[in-house]
């Protein structure tokens, strides 16, 4: 938490565009609220063209819908909305009339993440929450530090670090899949199809 859902129809997003939007929205939320970056989750929801309507007609659209903890000022919410709108216009080919950005609030006591209820929206409570997670899950949250700020990867020179991080996440995903009795090759093949939007030939790449 927070969760930002990016629904799009008739305006396909490449992996690079999704990366830029995910990093951008994460940075926006952190900059405006000072909330630790591990809190921020971005969900992309591609909707087949023809299933999203505007004014009763089929039309291309990108909808960014954020759910954030309560306690933020109206000025902060509007800053998040404006900056997310600007980011979408910068990253995609969407026209202004095709972009919608909303932000709703949820009481922090109604949210659980990693088995712990979310803290109030203030620095001391958030630092204590991160420390709690680091004690509960040794090694998993150490990279975030006490403030929950992840190392920035913003340039092409960081490609190796990015690939290393993707490899680590893939290995963790495979370990969880095996533990739950799933076929890892099948799941990774499905993931690859979702990333590039093209079906794999005979289940292989």
FENZI-V127713 format. One record per backbone hydrogen bond with DSSP energy under -0.5 kcal/mol. NH is the residue of the N-H (numbers start at 0). CO is the residue of the C=O. E is the energy in kcal/mol with one decimal. If there is no record, write none. Layout:
<<NH:CO:E> <NH:CO:E>>
//
This chain:
<<1:66:-0.6> <2:66:-1.8> <3:40:-2.8> <4:2:-0.5> <4:64:-2.8> <5:3:-0.5> <5:42:-3.6> <6:4:-0.7> <6:62:-2.6> <7:44:-1.8> <8:60:-2.4> <17:13:-2.6> <18:14:-2.7> <19:15:-2.5> <20:16:-2.6> <21:17:-2.9> <22:18:-2.8> <23:19:-2.4> <24:20:-3.0> <25:21:-2.1> <26:22:-2.4> <27:23:-2.6> <28:24:-2.6> <29:25:-2.3> <30:26:-3.2> <31:27:-2.5> <32:28:-2.5> <33:29:-2.4> <34:28:-0.6> <36:147:-2.0> <37:147:-0.6> <38:35:-1.6> <39:36:-1.6> <40:1:-2.5> <42:3:-2.9> <44:5:-2.9> <46:7:-3.0> <50:47:-1.8> <53:56:-3.3> <56:53:-1.8> <58:51:-1.5> <60:8:-2.2> <61:97:-2.8> <62:6:-3.2> <63:61:-0.5> <63:99:-3.0> <64:4:-2.7> <64:62:-0.6> <65:63:-0.6> <65:101:-2.9> <66:2:-2.6> <67:65:-0.5> <67:103:-2.9> <69:105:-1.7> <76:72:-2.2> <77:73:-2.6> <78:74:-1.9> <79:75:-2.3> <80:76:-2.4> <81:77:-2.7> <82:78:-2.5> <83:79:-2.4> <84:80:-2.4> <85:81:-2.5> <86:82:-2.2> <87:83:-2.4> <88:84:-2.2> <89:85:-1.7> <90:86:-2.5> <91:87:-2.4> <97:94:-2.3> <98:95:-1.4> <99:61:-2.4> <101:63:-2.9> <103:65:-3.3> <105:67:-2.5> <109:106:-2.1> <110:107:-1.5> <112:115:-2.7> <115:112:-1.7> <117:107:-0.6> <117:110:-2.4> <121:119:-2.0> <125:121:-2.2> <126:122:-2.7> <127:123:-2.0> <128:124:-1.8> <129:125:-2.4> <130:126:-2.3> <131:127:-2.0> <132:128:-2.2> <133:129:-2.4> <134:130:-1.8> <135:131:-2.2> <136:132:-2.7> <139:136:-1.7> <140:136:-0.8> <143:140:-1.4> <144:141:-1.4> <147:143:-0.6> <147:144:-0.8> <148:143:-1.0> <149:147:-0.6> <157:154:-1.8> <158:155:-1.7> <161:157:-2.5> <162:158:-2.8> <163:159:-2.4> <164:160:-2.2> <165:161:-2.5> <166:162:-2.4> <167:163:-2.2> <168:164:-2.5> <169:165:-2.6> <170:166:-2.4> <171:167:-2.1> <172:168:-2.5> <173:169:-2.6> <174:170:-2.1> <175:171:-2.2> <176:172:-2.4> <177:173:-2.6> <178:174:-2.1> <179:175:-1.6> <180:177:-1.8> <181:176:-2.8> <183:181:-0.8> <186:182:-2.0> <187:183:-2.7> <188:184:-2.1> <189:185:-2.2> <190:186:-2.0> <191:187:-2.3> <192:188:-2.0> <193:189:-1.9> <194:190:-1.9> <195:191:-1.8> <196:192:-1.8> <200:203:-0.8> <201:199:-0.5> <202:199:-1.1> <203:200:-2.3>>
//
